[in-house]
Amino acid sequence: MKTESIYNVEEATFDKLVIDKSNEAPVLVDISAEWCAPCKVLGPLLHKLADAYSGKFLLALVDADENMRIAGRHKVRGFPTVIAYSRGVEIDRFHSAQTEGYLRNFLDNVIKRHAKV
């Protein structure tokens, strides 16, 4: 399910849809691949939380196979990699599938950090 807070990003749109939009709300960039088993676990959880958090953060989806330059630019060493942007800069990241509790804690911290600036 796609909502306004979940959208696809590619190299040509990265700066506009991630860097620029991170001034409005934190943006989580999910760099994953279709063939990646941990990505198949994490993806649905991120979608569920994007819906549950109702726009408190944006979820930008990057297909690593189609956008290797984005993965390279961020020195991604494994999939999935999730990178949090706030006000144009990376503020946190994690790798691999995580529990819902971990994700909620991660998101709450990112949202708090974004609000403090």
Backbone torsions as a table, in degrees:
resi	resn	phi	psi	omega
1	MET	NA	128.9	177.6
2	LYS	-105.1	134.3	173.0
3	THR	-123.0	-179.5	178.6
4	GLU	-65.1	-22.2	-179.3
5	SER	-92.1	0.6	176.9
6	ILE	-126.9	124.2	-177.3
7	TYR	-154.7	158.8	178.5
8	ASN	-86.1	145.5	179.5
9	VAL	-130.9	143.8	173.7
10	GLU	-131.7	177.2	-174.7
11	GLU	-54.4	-44.1	-176.5
12	ALA	-66.9	-24.6	-176.5
13	THR	-108.7	-0.1	-173.2
14	PHE	-57.4	-51.3	-176.2
15	ASP	-61.0	-42.2	-179.2
16	LYS	-70.4	-44.4	-172.3
17	LEU	-89.2	-13.5	177.6
18	VAL	-116.0	-63.8	-175.6
19	ILE	-60.0	-54.4	-177.9
20	ASP	-64.8	-46.0	-177.9
21	LYS	-66.8	-21.8	-179.3
22	SER	-71.3	-5.9	172.3
23	ASN	-78.1	-26.1	-180.0
24	GLU	-86.4	-43.8	-177.7
25	ALA	-154.0	156.4	175.5
26	PRO	-61.2	144.3	178.5
27	VAL	-119.0	123.7	172.9
28	LEU	-95.0	123.5	178.0
29	VAL	-100.6	113.6	179.1
30	ASP	-97.7	103.6	179.2
31	ILE	-96.6	110.9	-174.6
32	SER	-143.2	175.6	179.9
33	ALA	-134.6	147.9	-177.0
34	GLU	-60.9	-33.8	-176.0
35	TRP	-83.2	-5.8	-172.2
36	CYS	-86.0	117.2	-178.3
37	ALA	-62.2	-46.9	177.9
38	PRO	-61.4	-30.2	177.8
39	CYS	-64.2	-36.5	-179.8
40	LYS	-69.6	-22.9	175.8
41	VAL	-82.6	-46.1	-175.0
42	LEU	-72.5	-40.3	-175.6
43	GLY	-51.5	-54.2	-180.0
44	PRO	-60.9	-34.8	177.2
45	LEU	-65.5	-43.0	178.8
46	LEU	-63.7	-40.4	177.3
47	HIS	-62.3	-45.4	179.9
48	LYS	-59.0	-44.9	-178.5
49	LEU	-71.3	-34.2	176.4
50	ALA	-60.9	-41.0	177.2
51	ASP	-68.1	-43.7	-177.2
52	ALA	-66.1	-35.2	-178.0
53	TYR	-83.7	-3.9	171.3
54	SER	44.4	57.2	174.2
55	GLY	85.9	2.2	177.4
56	LYS	-69.8	-18.9	170.1
57	PHE	-146.9	159.6	177.9
58	LEU	-108.9	146.8	-179.5
59	LEU	-116.3	111.4	-180.0
60	ALA	-101.6	119.9	-176.5
61	LEU	-97.2	126.1	179.8
62	VAL	-120.4	121.7	174.1
63	ASP	-82.0	110.1	-174.7
64	ALA	-61.7	-36.7	-179.1
65	ASP	-64.6	-32.9	-179.4
66	GLU	-89.8	-15.4	-173.3
67	ASN	-136.6	56.1	-177.3
68	MET	-61.8	-27.3	178.9
69	ARG	-66.7	-35.0	176.4
70	ILE	-65.4	-44.5	178.3
71	ALA	-61.6	-42.8	179.0
72	GLY	-66.0	-42.7	179.1
73	ARG	-58.2	-31.9	-178.0
74	HIS	-99.9	8.6	178.4
75	LYS	52.5	43.3	178.9
76	VAL	-71.6	128.7	-178.3
77	ARG	-110.5	-9.5	178.9
78	GLY	-162.8	163.8	-177.9
79	PHE	-118.9	147.7	-9.1
80	PRO	-76.6	153.7	169.0
81	THR	-121.4	130.0	178.4
82	VAL	-115.7	125.5	-177.0
83	ILE	-119.8	129.4	179.1
84	ALA	-96.7	127.4	175.1
85	TYR	-111.4	138.9	173.4
86	SER	-141.0	127.7	177.6
87	ARG	52.0	41.8	172.8
88	GLY	87.1	-2.9	-178.7
89	VAL	-129.0	153.4	174.9
90	GLU	-71.5	129.9	179.2
91	ILE	-115.9	-16.0	179.5
92	ASP	-168.8	165.7	176.6
93	ARG	-161.4	161.8	170.2
94	PHE	-149.3	164.4	-178.6
95	HIS	-123.5	153.1	173.2
96	SER	73.6	175.3	179.5
97	ALA	-72.0	146.2	-179.1
98	GLN	-133.6	165.6	177.4
99	THR	-77.3	162.8	177.4
100	GLU	-61.9	-38.2	178.1
101	GLY	-61.1	-44.5	177.1
102	TYR	-60.0	-46.0	-177.7
103	LEU	-62.8	-42.3	178.8
104	ARG	-63.0	-42.3	177.9
105	ASN	-63.0	-45.5	177.9
106	PHE	-58.1	-49.7	-179.3
107	LEU	-62.6	-45.1	-180.0
108	ASP	-59.3	-41.4	178.4
109	ASN	-66.3	-42.1	179.1
110	VAL	-63.6	-44.0	-179.6
111	ILE	-64.5	-41.2	177.0
112	LYS	-62.7	-45.2	180.0
113	ARG	-62.5	-39.4	-179.7
114	HIS	-65.0	-39.3	-177.0
115	ALA	-70.4	-27.1	-176.6
116	LYS	-71.6	-26.2	-174.9
117	VAL	-75.0	NA	NA
